[in-house]
Every structure is written in structure tokens, then in C-alpha cells.
Amino acid sequence: MKLQKKQPHKNKMMTPITKTLFVASCLAVAASASPLYRRQSSQESSLVQDAPSAGDLAGVHLLLNNDLDSNTPKHPVIFLSRDRSYNESRHVCDQLGEDLVDSANLGFAKDLLDITSIAADDLKRVSRLWVKNTDTNSSSSCTAFDRKSADTIQLPCLTKLPALCANTLPRYQIGLEVHIDKSKQIKVRTPHAGTYQGYRDQNQFRFLGIKYAQPPLGRLRFLPPQRIAVGDDADKAKDATEYGFVCMQGVDDGDAKPNATWTRFSLGAAESEDCLHLNVFTPTLPSKQGGKKGLPVMVYVHGGSFTTFSGSSPVFEPGNLVSRGGVVVVTLNYRLGIFGFFESPPSLPRSKATGNLAIRDQMAALQWVQDNIVAFGGDPDQVTIFGESAGGYSMRAMLSIPSAFGLYKNVISQSDLLGIPFSSPKVAGDIGAGLLKYLGCSPSDLACAQSKTAAQVQSAEQNATMDVTLADGNEWLMNAGCVYRPTIDGEFFPGDFAELVRTGHYNRKANILWGSTRDEMAASLPSIFPDPIPLDQKDKALAGYLVEDRTKKLFTSPAYALNKSDPDTIRNELSIAVTDLLWACGIQRMSRGTAAQHSKVYTYRMDHGRDISSAFGAPVPPFCRGRVCHTDDIIPSFGSGDIREGFAQTGSDARFSRQVIDRFTTFAKTGSPNPAEKDSKMLGLAARNADVTGVHWPEYEGGSDKVFVFEEEMSRVEVGQDTERCQWIEKNVHYDYQVHAPNGKFVPIFP
């Protein structure tokens, strides 16, 4: 049956404001990025025959002194931790496509080997390492580097020592003229998922497009992720040199075709429902699995309204995070939009359509990490999950679902709208029921919906979500800007986070670090109000945005008083007020609640950042100039400011990113963002960063409202700066999670 585009509602036409809010739900920022990085030229995707096996190499580690500045020398080397003779070591270097490191320039080596947190346990026993011979005429005497003297010495060539190979590859970049060398490949045999063949660059080994669940196609559409059986070909190498498909992206403007902006941000990868892939980035491949503890693991869940982006988006390129932080990073895809949130009770019971598929996908990926990350040098007992925006929302979900508690130890939540509740079964179910209706399926016919094309599903999805968003009583969803959200079902998902915090039924054992940027809402305001609003047009202009009586009260607060001499005062104050309502004050209140339950919590605000558009040659949106907008924390968190060819990350940008990465990885390693002297070897470069060691980040204590403020240079701690504004909101406006709780009851403030 051909689907007809739905006609506009007779009684509720979409205004420009509501349409913008609907398309930009959850504040997904459609940055005006340059198209030049969309295509990667000269990509080599074929597998190299006879690529070495990490198991046979018995310990290979990528070391470099990474200060995140694009213009400084990094001195990258490959450390072979197994003892071998000189010729054996040189043969292994050759297998890796390299030679032993040049012994004529080793001034960096002592400091690098002393400070690195990668392979630190292996390096404890190492005093000498093979390097390239200085005396080519001798057949019995070979050159080694002596760590104590920081000089070369001659030893019998049959002596068994570790070795240093050169690492001549550049850092990973994308661009029109970039040649991505994928020839330096290596195989890894996992415990439960078979064998994968990836490649390396300067900073990391890359294993891309790994399936963590069966493709959710056909009769698996709208069902929970299904485990993959390895079968009899566990030793046959699977291609892990290319990113997998990105999940179906949100439709734009009524057209069920990929939005060009999001396609570019997804590396130009084709969309498909066959998208349940993850990517592993590691600086180390261990000497043996199941032996010494591996490196901490950081699993990133991308944002984008639960409708857009992917784990392969270039701003999430983790090479600098991996190499500076000494961590294993995993990025992942999960089903988006209706593909990730379909449910329709009671017509379709949860035994047939469970709902919360996006969250279940994330948990399946985390289970894969538990089962297999040891093969990539990671420690499954030291997993930190982190995410921004909808990814931060996902962190809140993971803190709420009991069956997820054992999959991670630490949580970093960036820019979660903590003032917004999880979804009710009614809202989610109404979207699902509407989808079935517009697909021409009966309310209980799941097989019918599974038989439709993805384009048909997306076309019906837009009509279904529009119906729900414009329905009486759902006007607040426009303010929240977040149609798709994890749904309370009472079993898998027991309750809204505010109620779980009140009762202590969230993951109280997890270490939590969360916060926001200073000017979150400023990123979206120009799409809602493109121009300054004249003072005499204030009420009329805001009527379509502040749709509830309680939110209209925001401008009665003295904290958001209008400055009549400022021609853009309404947008300026609205940005501050809504940032407080949806982010800053919600974080403060939930920090008080979790601290009252004796959770270990750290809060922050980013007063510096970098717009994601700027890394790709596009100008910073005018309204965000001089502000720190939503998503401006992504590039500093990954150090990905030089991901595009011809663009650099230097000076203050590199310095700020060092702060963020060092704090986040210290937290991932210890559960605290403060480097301790006793942990200096494990912390590596973070232990030497004066911007980090010079300022103590206090644990949140109830009532103190201490916030760590990331500044461009030396950061600082604020006490109580937001308290008065937030108390006014709590008394006069209330949070959305209070008045729009999934159970329909008003939720009192806690504590």
C-alpha cells in the first residue's frame, strides 16, 4: 500500500516555532559543516594477507608523548614487551611494517617510557630495549637503549630483550585529499566473538564495524537485540577496517531521505537497519588474555535526540583520548527514532514488543565489552560509560535499570536534560499505535509493521510523532524538545530517575560525574527565534514557546530581568533561563538527591569549549560566539579538533582539551577526577598536568552546591552561585519531571 502524506491538522496547524522544535527535538544541532570531509579518498578496505596476530606478537603497545597540540613532535614508537633476540625483534617490527627505532635520536625515550601509563606493568621490569643498530659492521654486537643512563649500549645480539619499533604512520584525519593508510593491519582473537582484523594509525589500533548483535531486520525489527553465534569460523578474520552502516537517521521536513548534514557527520556511511556495530580503539594489545589487568575502558554513547548521529561521527574520533589518556575506547551505534523506541501496549504486549530498544542495544554492546574487551587490552571490571545530550540521557537510563548495573563502574554524563523525565508508556505507546495506523496495519499486527520498507516506516513515523506532539496535554514536549525518550515500563525500567533517587533504587554504587556547558540553550534559540525580539513583541513571540503558565513565569524572576538597553535582551535572558530550567538546576537538584543517598558525585560546568562546526571549516553560529553552547564540550572531550585535514588543535584549545581528557580519564581510572600521587604511574601524563593537579575538584556535598568550572586555563570551584536562581525555579516554576512525571502525579523535590 502506498503511504499518503498526512494532511495538516485542521485545528492545530504547526507554527514555525513548533515545527522547528519538533525537527530539532532534544536540541540536536544541525551544524553547517563543510562538505569537503564527506568523502575519504584512497580508502583501502581489502584485508592484508598474512597480517600478524596480536596473540603471536605477545604484547604490542603504541606509545607517544601526546600533548594534543597538532604542531608539536609526539615521538611515536611501538613497544614490543616480549623478550626476543635482536634479529627476532627486527623481524616482528617488519611484520608490523616498521623497523627498529632509529638509535640516533632517542632523547625522548627515557621520559616517554617513565611517564606512559600504557603497558606500565610490562615496563616495570624493563631496563634495556633493542633499537636500530649503530654499528652495522658487527654481527655479534647489537644496539640497545639503556633506560637508566638514557643512552645506547652494545650487547650480544642473542640477548633476549624487549624492543622499540618505529611508528611512521600519521594521526588519523579525514578530508578530500587524505590517504588513509590501512595497510598496517593486525588480527585479534576474541574470547566469544571470533577474530577481527583491524589496522593502526599513529595513536591507536582501530577495529571498526564489529557486529555486537544480529541485524534487526525483517522479523527482528522492533525486537530486542539478539546475540550472535560465532559458529565454526571463530579463527577466520572478519574485516574490521571499515565503519559499519549508521542507523536510520531522523527524517527531515517530511522527506524520508537522509538529511545531508547528518550524512556528512556520519562519515558518509550509508544508512541501514543493519547498524548494530561497535568500534574498538586501543593503544595496546596484550601479551596474553586473562593475565594482568588491562587498561580502563571508556564506552561512548553518542547523542543526537535519539534520532541522529552515530558512533562513527568524526567529532567522536578518539585517537587523542586513547593515546594521551591510556584507555581503551569503544563507540557504538544503537537504533534511533521509532526503530529504537517502538512499543504499543496494550494492543501489543511487551512480550511481543518490549520497547526501549535503543537502551537494550546499548546494554547489548556493553555486554559484548564485558565478554570480549580483554582481547583488546581492556579491563572489563573497569568500565566507564559516558555520553553527551541523548547520550547523557542514556547514562541516566543506565543508572536506573537494575539489569545494567553490573555492566559499568563509573558514569560521565554530559549535558543531560536532568529537568526532563523519562517517557510515560502512554506517550510512547501512542507513537507506536500511530505508526501502525499510518502503515495500514492493525493495532496488534507486528508482522505487518515488520514487513514494510524502512522508508515507509520513516514516513509513517513522522505523522505518528506529529500527532502525539500536537495532542492536548503534550504541549510541554515542545518546550522539552525531546519526543523520543526511554520509557518507564515498571519492570525492565522500574521508574523515573527522580523517584528512584528518592527511594535509593538507582545504582548508588556507581561513581557519577555530570554537568553541562554554560550556555546550553543558546545553540537552539536561533532556530526558534532567528532574529532579536522587540520588547513590545515579547508576549506574542514567546507564546508559541513558553506554552505553559508555569514556564511563562520565568521572566518574572529578578534573575532574568530584561535589559532595555540591550536590543537582544529577550533571547539573551531566555537562553540563561531555559539553560537553568532544563540543565543547570536539574543537575544541582539531582546532585543533592544522589549525595543524600551517599553516592559519590562530581558536578561541573564548562565555561570554555569549541564549536563542532569550527573543526570542519564552518563558522561558529553568530548567537554562540562568545558563548559555550550545547555540544561545545564534545571536541575537548575527545581532543578531536584536528580531525579534518588542514585544521589544527593548538595553543589554548589543546591546553583546554588536556584538562578535560586528563580529568575524565583520571575519573575512569580511579573514580575521582583528582590525580593522587600514589596513582601517578597509572595516570601517566595527567599526573604532570599542573592545570589538573593544581586545583582540587571536591566531591558534591548536599547543600554546598559546589561546581567545578572548566576554564580555558586554570579551572576553579564555585560555591552556591546558582543556588538562589534554582530555588526560585523550584518554588515558582517546578521541573518538568515534577509536573510531567510518567505516573501522572506531581513529584515533590528531594531532598
N, C-alpha and C positions, 0 to 999 in steps of 0.2 A: 504494500500500500504506500503510495506516495504521500509523504507528510506535507501538509499545507502550513505555511507560516501563519502563526496565530494573529488574528486581528487585534488591534488595541482595545483595551477595556473601555467600555462606554462611560463608566462613571469615574474611573481612576486613570486618567491619561498619565503617562510618565512625563514628568517635568525634566528639563535638562539636568537639574540637580540630582533627582532620584536616579536617572539613567546613569549619570556619571558614578554615583555611589555604588550602584549595582555592579557595573562593569569593573570598578576598581575596588571590589569587596576586599575587606581585611587590609586595605591600604597597600595593595600590590603596586609598585611603582614602575610604570612603563617608561623607562628612561630612554631618551633619544640617543641611542648609541649609534656609532658609525657602522655602516655595513661592511667595512673593509675586513673585519676579522671573522666574518661569517664563514669564509671558505679557507680551509687549510690546504695549502698546496703540497704536492710531493709526499703525501702520506703513504707510508709503506705498511700494508696491512698483512702481507703474507708472513707465515711463520718461518723463521730461520731453521733450517735443518741442523740437527746435532747441537742445538743450544744446550749449554751446560745446565746441570741440575743443581739447585741450591743444596740438596742433600749430599751430593757428591763433593761439592766445594767445601762443605763443613765449616761454614762461617764466613760470610762476606758482608762488609759494612761500608757504607758511604759516609765519609767524614769531610766536613768543611767548616771553616770559620765564617758562619753566616751572620753578618750584621744587618741583613735585609736591605742594604744600600746597593743599588744596581751597579754603581760605578767603582766599588772597592774590590780588590782581589779577594777571592774566597779560598784559594789553595785547596781545591778538592782532591781527595785521594780515596783509594779503595783499600780498606784494611782487611787482609786475609788472616783470620785468627788461628787457623790451624798451623802447627809446626810442620815445615817442609824444608827440603834442601833448596839451595839457590835455584837450580835448574827446574825443580818441581814448582817452585813459586812462580818462576817466569812463565812456565807452561800454563799455569792457572790464569795469570794475567792475560796471556794470549787468548785463552778461551773466552775471556771477558772482553776481548777486542782491544786490549791495552798492553803496555809494557810496564816493567817495574818503574817506580817514580824516579825521576832524574835526581841523582845524588848531589848534583852541583848546586841545587837551590832548595835546601831543607831548613832554612832559617825559621820557618813557620812551624815545623813539625813538633818540636817539644811542647810548645804551648798548646797546639791543637790536640795532641794526644793526652795532655794533662787535664784539659778542661772539658773535653767532649763527654756527654752523657750517653752516647751511643756506644754499645759494646764495652761499657765501663768495667764490667766484671771480667771480661776477657783481657782487657788492658792492664788489670791489676798485676798480673803475673809477667807482663811483657817488659823486658829491659832492652832488647835489641830486635831489630826488624830488617829483613832484606830490602835493599834498594838497588837501583841500577848500578852496575859495576863502574868504578872509576878507572880500574886497571884492566883493560880488555886483553892484555897480553898474558895474564896469568890464568892458568887452567885449574889451579887448586885453591886460589885465594879469591874471595868474593867480598863485595862491599855490603856492610850493614850499618844501620843508623843506631847509635847508642843514645838512649834517652837521657841518661844521667849527664853525660858530657855534652849532649846536643851536637855531636859531631859524628863523622863516619869513621868506621874502623874496618880492618880486613880480618876475615875469619875463613876457616876452611869451608869450601863450598858445600860440603856434605853435612855441615851443621844444620840441625833442624831448628828453624825459627819461623815466626810469623812474618808477614811481608806487607809492604805498601806498594800497590799498583798506582799508576797514573789514572786520572779520571778526566778525559779530554772532552767530554760532552758538555754542551751549554745547558743553562737552565731552560726549563720548558716555557715556550712562548707560542702565541698564535698570531697569525697575520697573513696577509695576502702573499707575501714572498717568503714566508718561513718554511724552511725544510725541516720537518720533524723526523729526526733520525731514530727509527725504531729497530735498527739492526742489532743493537746490543741487548739481546734477549736472554732470558733465563727462565727455567721451569721450577715450579714449586708443587710438591705433592702434599695435598691437604689430608687431614685425618678422615673427613667424612664427605668431601665434595669433589674428589677427583684431583686431576693435575691441571695446572694452568700455566701458560707461557706468556709472560709479560716482557717488559723492557725497562730500561733505566734511562734517566737523564742525569744531570749534574747532582741533583738534590735527593733523588729517591728512586726506588724500584716502583714501577707502575703496573698494576694488574687491573684491567678495566673490563667492564661489561660482564661481570660474573653473575650468573643467574642464581638467585637465592630462593626462588620458588618457581613452580611451574607457571608457564604463561597463562594468565587468567583470560583465556579465550573461549568462545563458544559456551559450552555448559559450565565452564569455570568462571565466566563473567558474573560479577556480583556475589561471588562466594569467597570465603576466607582463603588466604594463600595456602597452597598445597606443597608439601615438601617434595623435593626432587630425589628420586632414587638414583644412586650413582651407577649401578649396574656392573657389568664386567669390564668396562673400559676405563677404570679408575686411573690407569697409568698412561692413557692416551692424552696427550696435551691438548687442551682446549685453547682457542685463540683468546687471549686477554690483552690484546694490543689496541683494541678499539672500544670506545664507549658504546654501550648498547642504546637501543631506542629510548627516547624520552616518553614519559607517559602522556596520554591525551591531554592537551592543554585547553584552557578555558576558551570558549567561543567568544568572538568579538563582534559586537554590533549586529547580532543576528545571523552572522555567517559562520557556519560550522567548518571553517577552514583555519589552518594555523595562523595565528597572529604573527606578523613578520618580526616584530620586536622580540617576542618570546622565542621564536625560532632561532634568531641570532644568538640570544643569550644561552640557548641550549646547544651551542656549537654547531648549529645547522643540522643536527641529528633529526632523522625522520621520527614522526610520532607513531606510536603503535600501542595497542593494549598489551603487547608482549614487551613489557617495560620493567619487570621486577628484577633489576640489576643493581649490583653494588660495585664499588671501586675501592681497591686497597692500595694505599701509598705507604711505603715503609722505607726507612733508611738502613734496615738491617735484615738479613736472612740468617737464621740461627745456625749454630754448629750442629745442633740436634734438637728435635722436638721433644718436649716433655722434660727437659733438663732444667737449666737455670730459668728464673723468671724472665719473661720478655719485657719489652717496653710498654709503658702505659698506652692505652688505645683511646682515641677520641673519635666518636661516631657522630657525623654531622647530618642533621635533618634539615633540609632546605625549607625556606619559606615561600611565599607567593600566594597567599589567600586560600591555600588548599586547592588552587586551580591552575597554577602556573609554576614555571621553573623546573629544574631537575638537578640531580646530583652531579651532573657533568657541566653545569653552567660555569663559564670561565672565571667568574669572580670567586668561585669556591675552590680554585686551584690551590692545593695545599702544600706545594713543594717547599715554600719557605717555612711554613708552620712545622712540617715534618723535620726538616734538617736543622733548624735552629732549636726547636723545642725538644727534639729527641723523642718523638712519639710516632706511633702508627696511626694514620688517619683513614677512616672509612667514610665515603659518601655514598648516598643511596637514592634510588627512585622509589616512589610509592604512588599508588593510584590516586588520581586527582578528580575533583569535581564529583559528578554523580557516580563515576566509576569507583571512586573511593568512599562514597558516603551513602550508597543506595540502601534503603530499607523502607518497608511499607507495612508495618503492623497496623491492625491485626489481620488484614487480608492475607499477608504473607508472614507467617510466624517466624520468629528468629531461628528456629530450627532449619528453615529454608533460606532465609535471607538475614544473616546475623547483624548486618550494619557495621559501622566503624571499620570498614575495610582498610582505609588508609593507615589507621593506627595499628591494625593487625599486621599489615605489610611491614611497618616499621619494626614491630616486635619480631616478625619472622627474620628480618635482616639482623636484628640483634642476637637472635638465637644462632644464626649462621656464624656470627662473630664468636659467640661462645664456643661453638663446635670446631672452628677452623682457624681462628686468628693466630694461634700458636705457630702455625706453619709459616706465617709472615713476620715472625719476631715479636708478636704482641702477647700481652698478658691478659687472658680472659677474666682474671679476678680484679683487674684494674681498668675498668671501662668507664669513661666519661662520655655522657651523651650531651650534645649541645646543638642549638638551633636558634634561628632568628625569625621573628614575626610568627607566621604559621608554624615554623619550626620551634619557636619558643612556646607556642600554644601546645605543640606536641610534647614538649618537655613537661608541661603541666599535666597532660594526659598520662604520661609515664609515671608521674608521681602519684597518680590517682588509681591506677589499675593494679590490683594485687598480683596478678599473674605476670606483671612486668618487673616487679621489684628485684628479682634475682638477676636481671639482665644488665645491670649497671651499678656503679658505686657513687658516682658524682654527676651532678646536673648543672649545666650552664645554660641559662635561659635568657635570650637577648630579645628585647622589645616585644615580649608577650603582652597582649592587652589584658592584664590581670583584672581590670574592671569589668570584663565581659564574661558571662557564664558559659558553660558548655551548653549544647543544644538540648532541647526537650525532644522526647520521642515524637510528639505531635508535629513539630515543625519539620523534623527530618522525614517523618512518615508522610506528611503532606506533599513534600517534594517528590518522594518516591511514588506516591499514588498518582500525582500529576504526570510523572514521567510515563507510567503505564498507560494512562489515559491518552496522552498525546502520541504514544507509539501505536495506539489502536489495540492494546492488549487488555484483557480482562484483569480486574484487580488482583486475582490470585494466580495469574499465568506468568510465572517467572520464565518458563521456557520460551514464551513468546518474546519477552524482552531480550533474552539471550540470543535470539535468532536475528535480531536487527543488526544493521551495519553500525559502526561507530559513529559515522556522520549522522545517521538517523537518531541515534541516542543523543548526540550533542544538540541537534535541532530541537528535539523534544525537551531536553534538559533546560534550555533557555526559557521556553514557555512555562515549564513547571516552576522553575525558581522565580520567575517574574510573578506568577500567580501568588505564590506564598509571600513574597516580599511586599506585595501591594495589598495583601489581605488585611482586614480590620484587626487591629491589635498588634500587627507586626511592623508598624511604622518605625519602631525603635531600631529594627535591623538596619535601616538606612543610616542611622547615626553610628551604629556599631560597625557598619561596613563589612560584615562578616557573615555571609549566608551559610556557608559550609563550616561546621564545627563538629568536633567529637560529640557524640550523643550519649546521654545517660540512659542506660537500659536496666539498671538495678542489679545486674549480675556481673557480667564482664566488666562493666563500667558502673561502679556502685553508686556514685553520687557526684554532685557538683563539688568543685575543689573547695569552695568556701565552707561547705558543710563538712567535708572530710577533714579540713583543718580544724574546725570547731570540735569535732569528735575525736581527732587524733588518728583517723583511719586512712591517712595518706602514708607515703614512705618516709617515716620520720628518721630512718637510719641514713638516708642519702644526705650527702653534703650538697648544699644548694648555693649557687652564685647566680644572681639575676639582676637585671637592670634595664636601662633604656638610654636612648640618646636625649639630648636636651630639648630638641625641637621636633619631636616625632611627627606631630600633626602637620607641620609646615610642608611636608612632602606632598600631601594630597590636597591642600586647600586651593592651589591654583587651578586644579581640575574641576573644583566645585565652584569657586569664585575666581574667574580668570583675571578680574580687574579689581582695584580698590573699590570698596563700598562707601558711597557718600553717607554721611551721618544721618541725613534725613531719610535714607532708604534702608536703614538698619533693620527695622522690624519686618519689613516686607521681604528683604533679601534673605534674612535668616529663617523665615517661616518655613521654608521648604527643607531646612537642615535641622534646626533645633525643633523637632516636631512634637516633643512632649513638654508639658507645662513645667516639669521639674528641670529640664535642661535649659529652658528659656531663662531660668533664674540665674544662670551662670554670670550674666552681665550685671547682676545686682550685687555681686561680690566686690568689695573695695580692691581686692587683689587684681581684678581685671577691669579696672576703671579705664574708660576711654580717654585718650589724649587728643583733644580737639585740634591741637596744632599739628598733629600727625595725619596726613591725608590717607594713610593706610592703617589707621589705628584699629579698625574693626577686625581686619584679617590678622593683624599682629596679636591682638588680645585673644581672639578666637583660637589661634594656634596654641597659645600658652594654656588657655582654659581647657581645651579638649585634650591636650597632652597630659595635663594633670588628671583629668577625669578618667581617661582610658588607660594611662600608663603609670605616671609617677606616683599618684596617690594610691592606686591599686597595689603597686609594688610595696609601698610603705605599709599599707594595712595588712597585706599577706605576710610581710616580713614580721610584723608584730605577732600575727597569729601563729606562724610556724615557730618563732622564737619562744612563744608561750608554751609550745609543745616540746620544747627542748631540742629543736632541730638546730643544726649548725648552718647558719645562713650568712651570706655576704651580699651586700647590695652596692650597686654602682650607678653612676650616670656618666655618659660620655659627653664631655664639653669640647671635644675635638673629633674629627673624623675625616673621611674622604668620600665624596660622592661617587657612586659606582659608574656614572656616566663619564667622569673625567678620565678614568683609566682606559677608555676606549676612544678618546678624542672628541667627545661631545661636551658642549659647555654645561656648566652647572646650572640647573634651573634658576632663574632670577630670584624667586622667592626663597630659595635655600642658600643663597650667597650670604655668608656671614652667620649661617645657622648650622646646626648639626641635626640633619633630618633623618627620618626613617630610612634605614639601610646604610647610612653613612658609617656604621660600625663594621660592615662586612669586610671591606678591603683591609682595614687594620687588623682584623682578627685572623686573616689568612696571610697577610703580607703580600697580597696579590696585585699590588699597584703597578707592577711592571709586567703583567701578563701579556699585554699586547706589544707586538713588535714596534720598536721606535719610541716606547714610553718607558720612563724610569721611575724608580721609587728611591728618593734621595733625601738628604737633609732631615727636616722636621718630620716628613712623612715616614721615613724609615725609623727615626727615633721613636715616634709615637707607636708605630706598629711593634717595635721591640718591647715597649711597655706592655701592650695588650697581650701579645703572644707569650711573653715571659710570665705574666700574671696567670693567664689561663692554663698554660702548661704546668706551672707550679701547682696550681689547684688540682689539675688532673693527676699529678704525681703524689700529692700529699694530702689533699682535701682542704688545703689552706692556700690562699693566694700569696702568702708571705714566705719568701725563701728563708729557711733556717740554716744556720751554719753547719749543723750536723748532716744536712741533706745536700751539701754543696756539690758533691760528686754526681749525685743523681740529677741535680738541677742544671748542671752544665753552665751555659752562658748566662742564664738568668741569675745565677749566684754572683755574677760580676757586674750586673747592670745597676748602677748607682741610682737610676730613676726608680728602680723597683726596691732595692734594699734600703733606700733612704727614707721611705715612707711606709709606716705600718698601716695595713688595712684591717680595721677592727671587725671582729665578728659582730653581727647585729644583736643588739640588746633591746628588749622591749621598752618602748617609751623614749629611748635615746634618739631614735631616728638618725643614726649615723649613716652617711652615704659617702662612699669612696668616689671621688670625682676624677675621672681621667682627663688630664690636661695635656696640652701639646708638649710641654716639657715636664717639670716636676708636678706630679699629681698631688692631691690634697684630700683631706677628710672634712666634710661638712657635718654639722650637728644641728638638726631641727630647722633647717631653712625652709622646708616645705610643710612643716607641721601645721602652721596656722591656716594655710590655704586648704590643706587636705581636711582639716577639722571642719572648716566651713562647708566644703562639699559634702562631707558625711552627714552634716546636720541639715543642710538645706536642699541638696540635690539627690544624694544617695548614688550608689554604684549600680550599674546595670545588673550585676549578679545579685543584688539585693531585691530589686523590683521586678526582674525578669528571670527569676530562678526557674530551672527546669520543672520543679514541682509546683510552680504557680503560687508559692507562698512567699511572703516577704521574709528576707533573711536579715536578722539583726547583725550589727557589727560585732566582730570577735577579734580580740578580747575587748 
